[in-house]
Amino acid sequence: MEGGRRGRACVVVLGDIGRSPRMQYHALSLANQASLEVDIVAYGGNFSG
């Protein structure tokens, strides 16, 4: 990357991130293995109804 800047990725979860361990793993993999800055967009908890 130019100027030492890291790339970015955004992981979008259409549900509760706490119930999405696979998506958490994907986000960590992008950060650690691909050296990307990762933003996660998700619901914080369950919605009833």
mmCIF file of the N, C-alpha and C atoms, coordinates in Angstrom:
data_MODEL
# 
_entry.id   MODEL 
# 
loop_
_atom_site.group_PDB 
_atom_site.id 
_atom_site.type_symbol 
_atom_site.label_atom_id 
_atom_site.label_alt_id 
_atom_site.label_comp_id 
_atom_site.label_asym_id 
_atom_site.label_entity_id 
_atom_site.label_seq_id 
_atom_site.pdbx_PDB_ins_code 
_atom_site.Cartn_x 
_atom_site.Cartn_y 
_atom_site.Cartn_z 
_atom_site.occupancy 
_atom_site.B_iso_or_equiv 
_atom_site.pdbx_formal_charge 
_atom_site.auth_seq_id 
_atom_site.auth_comp_id 
_atom_site.auth_asym_id 
_atom_site.auth_atom_id 
_atom_site.pdbx_PDB_model_num 
ATOM 1   N N  . MET A 1 1  ? 0.837   -1.179  0.000  1.00 0.00 ? 1  MET A N  1 
ATOM 2   C CA . MET A 1 1  ? 0.000   0.000   0.000  1.00 0.00 ? 1  MET A CA 1 
ATOM 3   C C  . MET A 1 1  ? 0.887   1.249   0.000  1.00 0.00 ? 1  MET A C  1 
ATOM 4   N N  . GLU A 1 2  ? 0.405   2.294   -0.595 1.00 0.00 ? 2  GLU A N  1 
ATOM 5   C CA . GLU A 1 2  ? 1.164   3.534   -0.642 1.00 0.00 ? 2  GLU A CA 1 
ATOM 6   C C  . GLU A 1 2  ? 1.214   4.175   0.737  1.00 0.00 ? 2  GLU A C  1 
ATOM 7   N N  . GLY A 1 3  ? 2.358   4.727   1.083  1.00 0.00 ? 3  GLY A N  1 
ATOM 8   C CA . GLY A 1 3  ? 2.487   5.437   2.347  1.00 0.00 ? 3  GLY A CA 1 
ATOM 9   C C  . GLY A 1 3  ? 2.292   4.578   3.574  1.00 0.00 ? 3  GLY A C  1 
ATOM 10  N N  . GLY A 1 4  ? 2.418   3.270   3.448  1.00 0.00 ? 4  GLY A N  1 
ATOM 11  C CA . GLY A 1 4  ? 2.272   2.392   4.601  1.00 0.00 ? 4  GLY A CA 1 
ATOM 12  C C  . GLY A 1 4  ? 0.840   2.220   5.074  1.00 0.00 ? 4  GLY A C  1 
ATOM 13  N N  . ARG A 1 5  ? -0.119  2.692   4.302  1.00 0.00 ? 5  ARG A N  1 
ATOM 14  C CA . ARG A 1 5  ? -1.519  2.555   4.701  1.00 0.00 ? 5  ARG A CA 1 
ATOM 15  C C  . ARG A 1 5  ? -1.997  1.131   4.473  1.00 0.00 ? 5  ARG A C  1 
ATOM 16  N N  . ARG A 1 6  ? -2.798  0.654   5.409  1.00 0.00 ? 6  ARG A N  1 
ATOM 17  C CA . ARG A 1 6  ? -3.367  -0.687  5.285  1.00 0.00 ? 6  ARG A CA 1 
ATOM 18  C C  . ARG A 1 6  ? -4.690  -0.604  4.540  1.00 0.00 ? 6  ARG A C  1 
ATOM 19  N N  . GLY A 1 7  ? -5.037  -1.688  3.870  1.00 0.00 ? 7  GLY A N  1 
ATOM 20  C CA . GLY A 1 7  ? -6.336  -1.772  3.216  1.00 0.00 ? 7  GLY A CA 1 
ATOM 21  C C  . GLY A 1 7  ? -7.430  -1.939  4.255  1.00 0.00 ? 7  GLY A C  1 
ATOM 22  N N  . ARG A 1 8  ? -8.666  -1.789  3.817  1.00 0.00 ? 8  ARG A N  1 
ATOM 23  C CA . ARG A 1 8  ? -9.803  -1.907  4.722  1.00 0.00 ? 8  ARG A CA 1 
ATOM 24  C C  . ARG A 1 8  ? -10.800 -2.903  4.169  1.00 0.00 ? 8  ARG A C  1 
ATOM 25  N N  . ALA A 1 9  ? -11.538 -3.516  5.079  1.00 0.00 ? 9  ALA A N  1 
ATOM 26  C CA . ALA A 1 9  ? -12.631 -4.412  4.704  1.00 0.00 ? 9  ALA A CA 1 
ATOM 27  C C  . ALA A 1 9  ? -13.792 -4.157  5.653  1.00 0.00 ? 9  ALA A C  1 
ATOM 28  N N  . CYS A 1 10 ? -14.988 -4.428  5.188  1.00 0.00 ? 10 CYS A N  1 
ATOM 29  C CA . CYS A 1 10 ? -16.179 -4.297  6.020  1.00 0.00 ? 10 CYS A CA 1 
ATOM 30  C C  . CYS A 1 10 ? -16.928 -5.625  5.971  1.00 0.00 ? 10 CYS A C  1 
ATOM 31  N N  . VAL A 1 11 ? -17.176 -6.190  7.138  1.00 0.00 ? 11 VAL A N  1 
ATOM 32  C CA . VAL A 1 11 ? -17.943 -7.432  7.248  1.00 0.00 ? 11 VAL A CA 1 
ATOM 33  C C  . VAL A 1 11 ? -19.341 -7.048  7.721  1.00 0.00 ? 11 VAL A C  1 
ATOM 34  N N  . VAL A 1 12 ? -20.351 -7.361  6.921  1.00 0.00 ? 12 VAL A N  1 
ATOM 35  C CA . VAL A 1 12 ? -21.736 -7.024  7.255  1.00 0.00 ? 12 VAL A CA 1 
ATOM 36  C C  . VAL A 1 12 ? -22.464 -8.298  7.659  1.00 0.00 ? 12 VAL A C  1 
ATOM 37  N N  . VAL A 1 13 ? -23.035 -8.283  8.863  1.00 0.00 ? 13 VAL A N  1 
ATOM 38  C CA . VAL A 1 13 ? -23.760 -9.438  9.398  1.00 0.00 ? 13 VAL A CA 1 
ATOM 39  C C  . VAL A 1 13 ? -25.222 -9.034  9.559  1.00 0.00 ? 13 VAL A C  1 
ATOM 40  N N  . LEU A 1 14 ? -26.114 -9.733  8.876  1.00 0.00 ? 14 LEU A N  1 
ATOM 41  C CA . LEU A 1 14 ? -27.541 -9.424  8.967  1.00 0.00 ? 14 LEU A CA 1 
ATOM 42  C C  . LEU A 1 14 ? -28.161 -10.212 10.109 1.00 0.00 ? 14 LEU A C  1 
ATOM 43  N N  . GLY A 1 15 ? -27.682 -9.949  11.305 1.00 0.00 ? 15 GLY A N  1 
ATOM 44  C CA . GLY A 1 15 ? -28.158 -10.644 12.493 1.00 0.00 ? 15 GLY A CA 1 
ATOM 45  C C  . GLY A 1 15 ? -27.284 -10.291 13.678 1.00 0.00 ? 15 GLY A C  1 
ATOM 46  N N  . ASP A 1 16 ? -27.401 -11.072 14.714 1.00 0.00 ? 16 ASP A N  1 
ATOM 47  C CA . ASP A 1 16 ? -26.675 -10.871 15.968 1.00 0.00 ? 16 ASP A CA 1 
ATOM 48  C C  . ASP A 1 16 ? -25.241 -11.363 15.804 1.00 0.00 ? 16 ASP A C  1 
ATOM 49  N N  . ILE A 1 17 ? -24.267 -10.464 15.935 1.00 0.00 ? 17 ILE A N  1 
ATOM 50  C CA . ILE A 1 17 ? -22.856 -10.843 15.769 1.00 0.00 ? 17 ILE A CA 1 
ATOM 51  C C  . ILE A 1 17 ? -22.433 -11.863 16.830 1.00 0.00 ? 17 ILE A C  1 
ATOM 52  N N  . GLY A 1 18 ? -23.046 -11.823 17.990 1.00 0.00 ? 18 GLY A N  1 
ATOM 53  C CA . GLY A 1 18 ? -22.722 -12.778 19.045 1.00 0.00 ? 18 GLY A CA 1 
ATOM 54  C C  . GLY A 1 18 ? -23.112 -14.205 18.700 1.00 0.00 ? 18 GLY A C  1 
ATOM 55  N N  . ARG A 1 19 ? -24.057 -14.355 17.780 1.00 0.00 ? 19 ARG A N  1 
ATOM 56  C CA . ARG A 1 19 ? -24.492 -15.685 17.343 1.00 0.00 ? 19 ARG A CA 1 
ATOM 57  C C  . ARG A 1 19 ? -23.905 -16.045 15.990 1.00 0.00 ? 19 ARG A C  1 
ATOM 58  N N  . SER A 1 20 ? -22.861 -15.328 15.601 1.00 0.00 ? 20 SER A N  1 
ATOM 59  C CA . SER A 1 20 ? -22.241 -15.550 14.291 1.00 0.00 ? 20 SER A CA 1 
ATOM 60  C C  . SER A 1 20 ? -20.742 -15.789 14.433 1.00 0.00 ? 20 SER A C  1 
ATOM 61  N N  . PRO A 1 21 ? -20.345 -16.891 15.087 1.00 0.00 ? 21 PRO A N  1 
ATOM 62  C CA . PRO A 1 21 ? -18.912 -17.131 15.275 1.00 0.00 ? 21 PRO A CA 1 
ATOM 63  C C  . PRO A 1 21 ? -18.154 -17.268 13.956 1.00 0.00 ? 21 PRO A C  1 
ATOM 64  N N  . ARG A 1 22 ? -18.807 -17.752 12.918 1.00 0.00 ? 22 ARG A N  1 
ATOM 65  C CA . ARG A 1 22 ? -18.134 -17.877 11.623 1.00 0.00 ? 22 ARG A CA 1 
ATOM 66  C C  . ARG A 1 22 ? -17.773 -16.499 11.071 1.00 0.00 ? 22 ARG A C  1 
ATOM 67  N N  . MET A 1 23 ? -18.689 -15.535 11.198 1.00 0.00 ? 23 MET A N  1 
ATOM 68  C CA . MET A 1 23 ? -18.405 -14.188 10.700 1.00 0.00 ? 23 MET A CA 1 
ATOM 69  C C  . MET A 1 23 ? -17.338 -13.502 11.557 1.00 0.00 ? 23 MET A C  1 
ATOM 70  N N  . GLN A 1 24 ? -17.338 -13.781 12.870 1.00 0.00 ? 24 GLN A N  1 
ATOM 71  C CA . GLN A 1 24 ? -16.277 -13.251 13.730 1.00 0.00 ? 24 GLN A CA 1 
ATOM 72  C C  . GLN A 1 24 ? -14.925 -13.800 13.278 1.00 0.00 ? 24 GLN A C  1 
ATOM 73  N N  . TYR A 1 25 ? -14.892 -15.085 12.960 1.00 0.00 ? 25 TYR A N  1 
ATOM 74  C CA . TYR A 1 25 ? -13.661 -15.716 12.490 1.00 0.00 ? 25 TYR A CA 1 
ATOM 75  C C  . TYR A 1 25 ? -13.207 -15.107 11.161 1.00 0.00 ? 25 TYR A C  1 
ATOM 76  N N  . HIS A 1 26 ? -14.151 -14.870 10.249 1.00 0.00 ? 26 HIS A N  1 
ATOM 77  C CA . HIS A 1 26 ? -13.802 -14.255 8.965  1.00 0.00 ? 26 HIS A CA 1 
ATOM 78  C C  . HIS A 1 26 ? -13.182 -12.877 9.180  1.00 0.00 ? 26 HIS A C  1 
ATOM 79  N N  . ALA A 1 27 ? -13.768 -12.088 10.072 1.00 0.00 ? 27 ALA A N  1 
ATOM 80  C CA . ALA A 1 27 ? -13.245 -10.748 10.340 1.00 0.00 ? 27 ALA A CA 1 
ATOM 81  C C  . ALA A 1 27 ? -11.833 -10.823 10.919 1.00 0.00 ? 27 ALA A C  1 
ATOM 82  N N  . LEU A 1 28 ? -11.615 -11.737 11.858 1.00 0.00 ? 28 LEU A N  1 
ATOM 83  C CA . LEU A 1 28 ? -10.278 -11.899 12.435 1.00 0.00 ? 28 LEU A CA 1 
ATOM 84  C C  . LEU A 1 28 ? -9.271  -12.366 11.392 1.00 0.00 ? 28 LEU A C  1 
ATOM 85  N N  . SER A 1 29 ? -9.690  -13.261 10.520 1.00 0.00 ? 29 SER A N  1 
ATOM 86  C CA . SER A 1 29 ? -8.795  -13.752 9.469  1.00 0.00 ? 29 SER A CA 1 
ATOM 87  C C  . SER A 1 29 ? -8.393  -12.631 8.522  1.00 0.00 ? 29 SER A C  1 
ATOM 88  N N  . LEU A 1 30 ? -9.347  -11.782 8.149  1.00 0.00 ? 30 LEU A N  1 
ATOM 89  C CA . LEU A 1 30 ? -9.021  -10.648 7.281  1.00 0.00 ? 30 LEU A CA 1 
ATOM 90  C C  . LEU A 1 30 ? -8.016  -9.725  7.956  1.00 0.00 ? 30 LEU A C  1 
ATOM 91  N N  . ALA A 1 31 ? -8.200  -9.499  9.253  1.00 0.00 ? 31 ALA A N  1 
ATOM 92  C CA . ALA A 1 31 ? -7.295  -8.610  9.982  1.00 0.00 ? 31 ALA A CA 1 
ATOM 93  C C  . ALA A 1 31 ? -5.909  -9.225  10.134 1.00 0.00 ? 31 ALA A C  1 
ATOM 94  N N  . ASN A 1 32 ? -5.853  -10.485 10.507 1.00 0.00 ? 32 ASN A N  1 
ATOM 95  C CA . ASN A 1 32 ? -4.564  -11.120 10.800 1.00 0.00 ? 32 ASN A CA 1 
ATOM 96  C C  . ASN A 1 32 ? -3.826  -11.612 9.566  1.00 0.00 ? 32 ASN A C  1 
ATOM 97  N N  . GLN A 1 33 ? -4.509  -12.315 8.692  1.00 0.00 ? 33 GLN A N  1 
ATOM 98  C CA . GLN A 1 33 ? -3.834  -12.946 7.557  1.00 0.00 ? 33 GLN A CA 1 
ATOM 99  C C  . GLN A 1 33 ? -3.687  -12.021 6.356  1.00 0.00 ? 33 GLN A C  1 
ATOM 100 N N  . ALA A 1 34 ? -4.667  -11.142 6.136  1.00 0.00 ? 34 ALA A N  1 
ATOM 101 C CA . ALA A 1 34 ? -4.603  -10.239 4.988  1.00 0.00 ? 34 ALA A CA 1 
ATOM 102 C C  . ALA A 1 34 ? -4.126  -8.846  5.391  1.00 0.00 ? 34 ALA A C  1 
ATOM 103 N N  . SER A 1 35 ? -3.866  -8.644  6.690  1.00 0.00 ? 35 SER A N  1 
ATOM 104 C CA . SER A 1 35 ? -3.389  -7.354  7.214  1.00 0.00 ? 35 SER A CA 1 
ATOM 105 C C  . SER A 1 35 ? -4.306  -6.197  6.829  1.00 0.00 ? 35 SER A C  1 
ATOM 106 N N  . LEU A 1 36 ? -5.611  -6.426  6.958  1.00 0.00 ? 36 LEU A N  1 
ATOM 107 C CA . LEU A 1 36 ? -6.588  -5.386  6.657  1.00 0.00 ? 36 LEU A CA 1 
ATOM 108 C C  . LEU A 1 36 ? -7.152  -4.804  7.943  1.00 0.00 ? 36 LEU A C  1 
ATOM 109 N N  . GLU A 1 37 ? -7.553  -3.530  7.884  1.00 0.00 ? 37 GLU A N  1 
ATOM 110 C CA . GLU A 1 37 ? -8.335  -2.946  8.965  1.00 0.00 ? 37 GLU A CA 1 
ATOM 111 C C  . GLU A 1 37 ? -9.776  -3.352  8.695  1.00 0.00 ? 37 GLU A C  1 
ATOM 112 N N  . VAL A 1 38 ? -10.445 -3.920  9.689  1.00 0.00 ? 38 VAL A N  1 
ATOM 113 C CA . VAL A 1 38 ? -11.771 -4.496  9.473  1.00 0.00 ? 38 VAL A CA 1 
ATOM 114 C C  . VAL A 1 38 ? -12.806 -3.784  10.330 1.00 0.00 ? 38 VAL A C  1 
ATOM 115 N N  . ASP A 1 39 ? -13.900 -3.386  9.689  1.00 0.00 ? 39 ASP A N  1 
ATOM 116 C CA . ASP A 1 39 ? -15.071 -2.861  10.383 1.00 0.00 ? 39 ASP A CA 1 
ATOM 117 C C  . ASP A 1 39 ? -16.149 -3.924  10.313 1.00 0.00 ? 39 ASP A C  1 
ATOM 118 N N  . ILE A 1 40 ? -16.890 -4.087  11.415 1.00 0.00 ? 40 ILE A N  1 
ATOM 119 C CA . ILE A 1 40 ? -17.997 -5.041  11.442 1.00 0.00 ? 40 ILE A CA 1 
ATOM 120 C C  . ILE A 1 40 ? -19.287 -4.254  11.636 1.00 0.00 ? 40 ILE A C  1 
ATOM 121 N N  . VAL A 1 41 ? -20.259 -4.500  10.768 1.00 0.00 ? 41 VAL A N  1 
ATOM 122 C CA . VAL A 1 41 ? -21.578 -3.889  10.876 1.00 0.00 ? 41 VAL A CA 1 
ATOM 123 C C  . VAL A 1 41 ? -22.551 -5.016  11.172 1.00 0.00 ? 41 VAL A C  1 
ATOM 124 N N  . ALA A 1 42 ? -23.214 -4.945  12.352 1.00 0.00 ? 42 ALA A N  1 
ATOM 125 C CA . ALA A 1 42 ? -24.119 -6.026  12.745 1.00 0.00 ? 42 ALA A CA 1 
ATOM 126 C C  . ALA A 1 42 ? -25.048 -5.539  13.842 1.00 0.00 ? 42 ALA A C  1 
ATOM 127 N N  . TYR A 1 43 ? -26.059 -6.332  14.104 1.00 0.00 ? 43 TYR A N  1 
ATOM 128 C CA . TYR A 1 43 ? -26.922 -6.078  15.242 1.00 0.00 ? 43 TYR A CA 1 
ATOM 129 C C  . TYR A 1 43 ? -26.184 -6.478  16.507 1.00 0.00 ? 43 TYR A C  1 
ATOM 130 N N  . GLY A 1 44 ? -26.442 -5.758  17.605 1.00 0.00 ? 44 GLY A N  1 
ATOM 131 C CA . GLY A 1 44 ? -25.793 -6.066  18.866 1.00 0.00 ? 44 GLY A CA 1 
ATOM 132 C C  . GLY A 1 44 ? -26.494 -7.162  19.645 1.00 0.00 ? 44 GLY A C  1 
ATOM 133 N N  . GLY A 1 45 ? -27.734 -7.423  19.335 1.00 0.00 ? 45 GLY A N  1 
ATOM 134 C CA . GLY A 1 45 ? -28.480 -8.437  20.060 1.00 0.00 ? 45 GLY A CA 1 
ATOM 135 C C  . GLY A 1 45 ? -29.689 -8.880  19.269 1.00 0.00 ? 45 GLY A C  1 
ATOM 136 N N  . ASN A 1 46 ? -30.475 -9.733  19.881 1.00 0.00 ? 46 ASN A N  1 
ATOM 137 C CA . ASN A 1 46 ? -31.658 -10.262 19.203 1.00 0.00 ? 46 ASN A CA 1 
ATOM 138 C C  . ASN A 1 46 ? -32.818 -9.285  19.307 1.00 0.00 ? 46 ASN A C  1 
ATOM 139 N N  . PHE A 1 47 ? -33.619 -9.238  18.258 1.00 0.00 ? 47 PHE A N  1 
ATOM 140 C CA . PHE A 1 47 ? -34.837 -8.438  18.265 1.00 0.00 ? 47 PHE A CA 1 
ATOM 141 C C  . PHE A 1 47 ? -36.014 -9.397  18.258 1.00 0.00 ? 47 PHE A C  1 
ATOM 142 N N  . SER A 1 48 ? -36.968 -9.160  19.130 1.00 0.00 ? 48 SER A N  1 
ATOM 143 C CA . SER A 1 48 ? -38.143 -10.033 19.159 1.00 0.00 ? 48 SER A CA 1 
ATOM 144 C C  . SER A 1 48 ? -39.302 -9.313  18.480 1.00 0.00 ? 48 SER A C  1 
ATOM 145 N N  . GLY A 1 49 ? -39.734 -9.893  17.381 1.00 0.00 ? 49 GLY A N  1 
ATOM 146 C CA . GLY A 1 49 ? -40.932 -9.426  16.743 1.00 0.00 ? 49 GLY A CA 1 
ATOM 147 C C  . GLY A 1 49 ? -40.802 -8.363  15.788 1.00 0.00 ? 49 GLY A C  1 
# 
